Amino acid sequence: MITAMTSVIILLAIVAVLGIAMIKLLAHDGRGPQRPPTSHAPDPQFRSPWAA
């Protein structure tokens, strides 16, 4: 028979694993590097000298 304390510890371990997995997915969503959205024309004053 599983005691109440054992079930709470198992539940906390599951919550910790799911929390770590969620933080990992939030940090690394698998989409790779993305360009910023092009909502306006780029200002040439702020472009890199090496940009094409």
TIMI-947451 format. One record per atom (N, C-alpha, C, O): residue number from 1; atom name; x, y, z. Coordinates in pm, whole numbers, plus 50000, padded with zeros to 5 digits. Each point is the difference from the previous one (the first is absolute). Example, Ala and Ser with C-alpha at 12.3 -4.5 7.8 and 13.67 -1.06 7.14 Angstrom:
2
nr,atom,c1,c2,c3
1,N,51319,49431,50780
1,CA,49911,50119,50000
1,C,50090,50120,50000
1,O,50104,49998,50066
2,N,49861,50107,49862
2,CA,50082,50119,50006
2,C,49923,50109,50073
2,O,50051,50111,50017
END
This chain:
52
nr,atom,c1,c2,c3
1,N,50084,49882,50000
1,CA,49916,50118,50000
1,C,50089,50124,50000
1,O,50096,50009,50076
2,N,49870,50085,49839
2,CA,50077,50126,49993
2,C,49945,50096,50105
2,O,49880,50025,50008
3,N,50211,50029,50070
3,CA,49957,50095,50103
3,C,49974,50136,49937
3,O,50034,50024,49885
4,N,49907,50064,50193
4,CA,49968,50134,49951
4,C,50126,50078,49967
4,O,50005,50072,49900
5,N,50097,49914,50184
5,CA,50124,50074,49976
5,C,50069,49950,49873
5,O,50055,50081,49925
6,N,49943,49790,50051
6,CA,50061,49945,49879
6,C,49927,50050,49876
6,O,50064,50034,49901
7,N,49804,49970,50104
7,CA,49924,50048,49884
7,C,50026,50148,49975
7,O,50004,50044,49885
8,N,50013,50034,50222
8,CA,50030,50143,49984
8,C,50139,50017,49939
8,O,50019,50085,49914
9,N,50077,49836,50130
9,CA,50136,50009,49946
9,C,50000,49960,49852
9,O,50066,50065,49919
10,N,49861,49830,50046
10,CA,49991,49959,49859
10,C,49933,50109,49918
10,O,50045,50029,49889
11,N,49850,50032,50163
11,CA,49931,50108,49929
11,C,50092,50120,49981
11,O,50001,50061,49893
12,N,50076,49975,50209
12,CA,50094,50111,49988
12,C,50111,49970,49900
12,O,50044,50089,49928
13,N,50000,49787,50066
13,CA,50103,49962,49902
13,C,49945,50013,49858
13,O,50069,50048,49911
14,N,49806,49910,50069
14,CA,49939,50012,49867
14,C,49984,50147,49962
14,O,50029,50037,49886
15,N,49928,50045,50208
15,CA,49984,50143,49973
15,C,50135,50064,49969
15,O,50008,50085,49911
16,N,50097,49875,50160
16,CA,50132,50056,49974
16,C,50050,49961,49861
16,O,50055,50084,49929
17,N,49926,49791,50032
17,CA,50044,49955,49867
17,C,49923,50074,49891
17,O,50059,50044,49902
18,N,49810,49968,50114
18,CA,49921,50072,49900
18,C,50036,50148,49995
18,O,50000,50061,49893
19,N,50030,49999,50222
19,CA,50041,50140,50004
19,C,50132,50023,49929
19,O,50016,50097,49926
20,N,50079,49813,50096
20,CA,50130,50012,49932
20,C,49982,49981,49850
20,O,50062,50072,49921
21,N,49855,49833,50040
21,CA,49975,49979,49857
21,C,49934,50122,49937
21,O,50033,50037,49887
22,N,49874,50027,50185
22,CA,49934,50119,49947
22,C,50098,50115,49984
22,O,49998,50071,49899
23,N,50089,49949,50199
23,CA,50099,50107,49991
23,C,50096,49974,49884
23,O,50039,50093,49929
24,N,49999,49781,50053
24,CA,50089,49965,49889
24,C,49932,50028,49865
24,O,50064,50052,49909
25,N,49809,49915,50080
25,CA,49927,50027,49875
25,C,49983,50149,49976
25,O,50005,50046,49886
26,N,49974,50030,50221
26,CA,49987,50145,49984
26,C,50131,50063,49957
26,O,50001,50094,49920
27,N,50110,49856,50132
27,CA,50130,50057,49966
27,C,50045,49958,49861
27,O,50060,50079,49928
28,N,49912,49798,50034
28,CA,50044,49946,49871
28,C,49878,49940,49930
28,O,49968,49883,50020
29,N,49964,50196,49901
29,CA,49876,49953,49941
29,C,50018,49915,49876
29,O,49902,49953,49943
30,N,50222,50025,50013
30,CA,50024,49912,49887
30,C,49984,50065,49864
30,O,50013,49934,49897
31,N,49958,50196,50101
31,CA,49983,50066,49871
31,C,50130,50055,49945
31,O,50005,50039,49883
32,N,50099,49964,50196
32,CA,50127,50052,49953
32,C,50001,50151,49999
32,O,49904,50064,50043
33,N,50205,49994,49907
33,CA,50007,50147,49997
33,C,49898,50058,49903
33,O,49980,49948,49891
34,N,49958,50159,50149
34,CA,49897,50065,49921
34,C,50040,50144,49969
34,O,50067,50066,50080
35,N,49891,49979,49803
35,CA,50017,50143,49968
35,C,49897,50080,50076
35,O,49892,49949,50031
36,N,50138,50176,50000
36,CA,49897,50083,50061
36,C,49891,50030,49897
36,O,50026,49997,49880
37,N,49854,50031,50164
37,CA,49893,50028,49906
37,C,50027,50127,49919
37,O,50058,50095,50052
38,N,49902,49905,49825
38,CA,50022,50117,49913
38,C,49871,50081,49997
38,O,49924,49995,49904
39,N,50054,50080,50202
39,CA,49878,50080,50009
39,C,50020,50139,49940
39,O,49903,50072,49978
40,N,50221,49966,49995
40,CA,50027,50131,49941
40,C,50129,49991,49918
40,O,50075,49903,50010
41,N,49948,50199,49910
41,CA,50122,50004,49919
41,C,50120,50021,50092
41,O,49994,50084,50090
42,N,50115,49842,49889
42,CA,50117,50018,50087
42,C,50064,50136,49979
42,O,50007,50052,49889
43,N,50040,50005,50219
43,CA,50067,50129,49996
43,C,50147,49975,49965
43,O,50068,49930,50075
44,N,49984,50126,49814
44,CA,50138,49974,49961
44,C,50102,50051,50102
44,O,50115,49955,50001
45,N,49846,50137,50084
45,CA,50092,50054,50100
45,C,50038,49892,50102
45,O,50109,50005,50056
46,N,49803,49900,49969
46,CA,50024,49899,50102
46,C,50038,49864,49941
46,O,50000,49901,50073
47,N,50032,50092,49801
47,CA,50040,49873,49939
47,C,50147,49974,50023
47,O,50080,50092,50017
48,N,49953,49781,49984
48,CA,50139,49960,50015
48,C,50077,50035,49873
48,O,49944,49989,49891
49,N,50183,50053,50118
49,CA,50076,50030,49880
49,C,50022,49877,49911
49,O,50026,50012,49881
50,N,49963,49870,50179
50,CA,50022,49877,49924
50,C,49870,49940,49947
50,O,50002,49896,49934
51,N,49885,50168,50093
51,CA,49871,49948,49951
51,C,49993,50021,49848
51,O,50049,50098,49946
52,N,49889,49806,49991
52,CA,49988,50007,49855
52,C,49893,50097,49956
52,O,49978,50017,49880
END
